[in-house]
Amino acid sequence: MKVLITGGAGFIGSHLSEALLARGHEVTVLDNLSTGRLENIAALESHPKFHLVIGDILNEFLVDKLVERADWVFHLAAAVGVDLIVKDPLRSLMTNIKGSEIVLENVYRYHRKVLITSTSEIYGKNKNGPLKEEDDRILGSPLKSRWSYSTSKAVDEILAYVYWREKKVPTVIVRLFNTVGPRQTGHYGMVIPRFVEQALQGKDITVYGAGTQTRCFVYVKDVAEAMIRLMENQDAVGQVFNIGNGEEEISIKDLAERIIGMTASPSRIVYVPYDEAYEEGFEDMQRRVPDTSKAARYIGFKPTVNLDGILEMVISEFRKSLAPAQESVSL
Ligand SMILES: NC(=O)c1ccc[n+]([C@@H]2O[C@H](COP(=O)([O-])OP(=O)(O)OC[C@H]3O[C@@H](n4cnc5c(N)ncnc54)[C@H](O)[C@@H]3O)[C@@H](O)[C@H]2O)c1
């Protein structure tokens, strides 16, 4: 297959590129490097079946040409996470809504197959758990930019679903729950890399809110594998799937303590009110646990690495990247 990955220089996209190349597919990445990094794909650049195009999904001409040349499209490019959307709302919304519309329109024009990457943020404040694909979305006011990420991804899902229903474009939607592992950076608020970096530098670990909110973390390579298997599965077309690890739920406070223990760090935990961390009146989700039984039924999805295993990998990666800085401090 010739595969186009939008956002392929990002955290998940780079692991997906590797997994597709390992299966013998030809991979073209389209990325504007806004949050993606060349170092994520540095090891792939000499691969004969890997191509990188630096450009924007809002460039309709470019997307048209690249979709025409592809068989499959994995659409990952997005302004990712609540932090980014709160800080840069207009550009983020354009990327997530208009960008997806451009990708879908071209997939329709050339009769291609597409996988759309949505998020567990879709469920908003729904505290129930484990959450099933058809569960309700519970959101706050649209005037709070915090909810825009959720809404922009919901629009993407609706567009993808309608293109399937009305125009028979083969679309598959995945709702990713907190995906973690090597190459994720803490720069855009992602909790595990942020805590690990703080712990290894002996800085205060900043927990937003009371730290009682719970999350589940899934290993990025399990996510990449699930995305490919869903694209391979004809029955998955026109459907949405939760992908996450519902087996290990942990509060953010316990996560901070676990990271302090695993890194033997002298760091203290400091609680930062949401208003300070994000914006006034910020509301968080108290709980986010996936029900992944549908993905298990369709593709035999089962997470292969538990939280400790993921943390070990992330800590080891950060130890290596921080080592020169720490050595120079001690000189
Ligand atoms: N990481 C998670 O836990 C998680 C959870 C739910 C959903 N997702 C979704 O998975 C996808 C990948 O997320 P990620 O964690 O790898 O984040 P990431 O920021 O590492 O990846 C996004 C990539 O898209 C690129 N990009 C952004 N705007 C672009 C544009 N206009 N044109 C071209 N490229 C652009 C970025 O440079 C980056 O490489 C996103 O759609 C995100 O919403 C991620």
The ligand as an SDF file (V2000), in Angstrom:
LIG
                    3D

 44 48  0  0  0  0  0  0  0  0999 V2000
   -1.3370   11.6490   22.3460 N   0  0  0  0  0  0  0  0  0  0  0  0
   -2.5580   11.3900   22.8050 C   0  0  0  0  0  0  0  0  0  0  0  0
   -2.7150   10.9800   23.9540 O   0  0  0  0  0  0  0  0  0  0  0  0
   -3.7670   11.5570   21.9130 C   0  0  0  0  0  0  0  0  0  0  0  0
   -5.0180   11.2890   22.4940 C   0  0  0  0  0  0  0  0  0  0  0  0
   -6.1400   11.4410   21.7090 C   0  0  0  0  0  0  0  0  0  0  0  0
   -6.0260   11.8000   20.3880 C   0  0  0  0  0  0  0  0  0  0  0  0
   -4.8100   12.0600   19.8450 N   0  0  0  0  0  0  0  0  0  0  0  0
   -4.7590   12.4480   18.4240 C   0  0  0  0  0  0  0  0  0  0  0  0
   -3.7290   11.7440   17.7750 O   0  0  0  0  0  0  0  0  0  0  0  0
   -3.1620   12.5610   16.7400 C   0  0  0  0  0  0  0  0  0  0  0  0
   -1.6440   12.6190   16.9070 C   0  0  0  0  0  0  0  0  0  0  0  0
   -1.3370   13.1890   18.1750 O   0  0  0  0  0  0  0  0  0  0  0  0
    0.1290   13.1830   18.8200 P   0  0  0  0  0  0  0  0  0  0  0  0
   -0.0310   12.8830   20.2510 O   0  0  0  0  0  0  0  0  0  0  0  0
    1.0470   12.3670   18.0050 O   0  0  0  0  0  0  0  0  0  0  0  0
    0.5080   14.7310   18.7470 O   0  0  0  0  0  0  0  0  0  0  0  0
    1.6650   15.4720   17.9560 P   0  0  0  0  0  0  0  0  0  0  0  0
    1.4940   16.9340   18.2520 O   0  0  0  0  0  0  0  0  0  0  0  0
    2.9740   14.8650   18.2550 O   0  0  0  0  0  0  0  0  0  0  0  0
    1.2620   15.1710   16.4380 O   0  0  0  0  0  0  0  0  0  0  0  0
    0.5130   16.0330   15.6230 C   0  0  0  0  0  0  0  0  0  0  0  0
    1.3060   16.2780   14.3660 C   0  0  0  0  0  0  0  0  0  0  0  0
    0.5250   17.0730   13.4610 O   0  0  0  0  0  0  0  0  0  0  0  0
    1.3850   18.0590   12.8950 C   0  0  0  0  0  0  0  0  0  0  0  0
    0.5420   19.1720   12.4690 N   0  0  0  0  0  0  0  0  0  0  0  0
   -0.1950   20.0000   13.2500 C   0  0  0  0  0  0  0  0  0  0  0  0
   -0.8530   20.9010   12.4900 N   0  0  0  0  0  0  0  0  0  0  0  0
   -0.5360   20.6100   11.1990 C   0  0  0  0  0  0  0  0  0  0  0  0
   -0.9130   21.1880    9.9640 C   0  0  0  0  0  0  0  0  0  0  0  0
   -1.7380   22.2410    9.9020 N   0  0  0  0  0  0  0  0  0  0  0  0
   -0.4040   20.6480    8.8300 N   0  0  0  0  0  0  0  0  0  0  0  0
    0.4510   19.5970    8.8800 C   0  0  0  0  0  0  0  0  0  0  0  0
    0.8320   19.0160   10.0330 N   0  0  0  0  0  0  0  0  0  0  0  0
    0.3400   19.5170   11.1790 C   0  0  0  0  0  0  0  0  0  0  0  0
    2.3470   18.4180   14.0110 C   0  0  0  0  0  0  0  0  0  0  0  0
    3.5260   19.0590   13.5680 O   0  0  0  0  0  0  0  0  0  0  0  0
    2.6000   17.0640   14.6370 C   0  0  0  0  0  0  0  0  0  0  0  0
    3.6740   16.4030   14.0120 O   0  0  0  0  0  0  0  0  0  0  0  0
   -3.8620   13.9220   16.8460 C   0  0  0  0  0  0  0  0  0  0  0  0
   -4.8860   13.9840   15.8910 O   0  0  0  0  0  0  0  0  0  0  0  0
   -4.4500   13.9190   18.2440 C   0  0  0  0  0  0  0  0  0  0  0  0
   -5.5890   14.7370   18.3460 O   0  0  0  0  0  0  0  0  0  0  0  0
   -3.6700   11.9600   20.5850 C   0  0  0  0  0  0  0  0  0  0  0  0
  1  2  1  0
  2  3  2  0
  2  4  1  0
  4  5  1  0
  4 44  2  0
  5  6  2  0
  6  7  1  0
  7  8  2  0
  8  9  1  0
  8 44  1  0
  9 10  1  0
  9 42  1  0
 10 11  1  0
 11 12  1  0
 11 40  1  0
 12 13  1  0
 13 14  1  0
 14 15  2  0
 14 16  1  0
 14 17  1  0
 17 18  1  0
 18 19  2  0
 18 20  1  0
 18 21  1  0
 21 22  1  0
 22 23  1  0
 23 24  1  0
 23 38  1  0
 24 25  1  0
 25 26  1  0
 25 36  1  0
 26 27  1  0
 26 35  1  0
 27 28  2  0
 28 29  1  0
 29 30  1  0
 29 35  2  0
 30 31  1  0
 30 32  2  0
 32 33  1  0
 33 34  2  0
 34 35  1  0
 36 37  1  0
 36 38  1  0
 38 39  1  0
 40 41  1  0
 40 42  1  0
 42 43  1  0
M  CHG  2   8   1  16  -1
M  END
$$$$
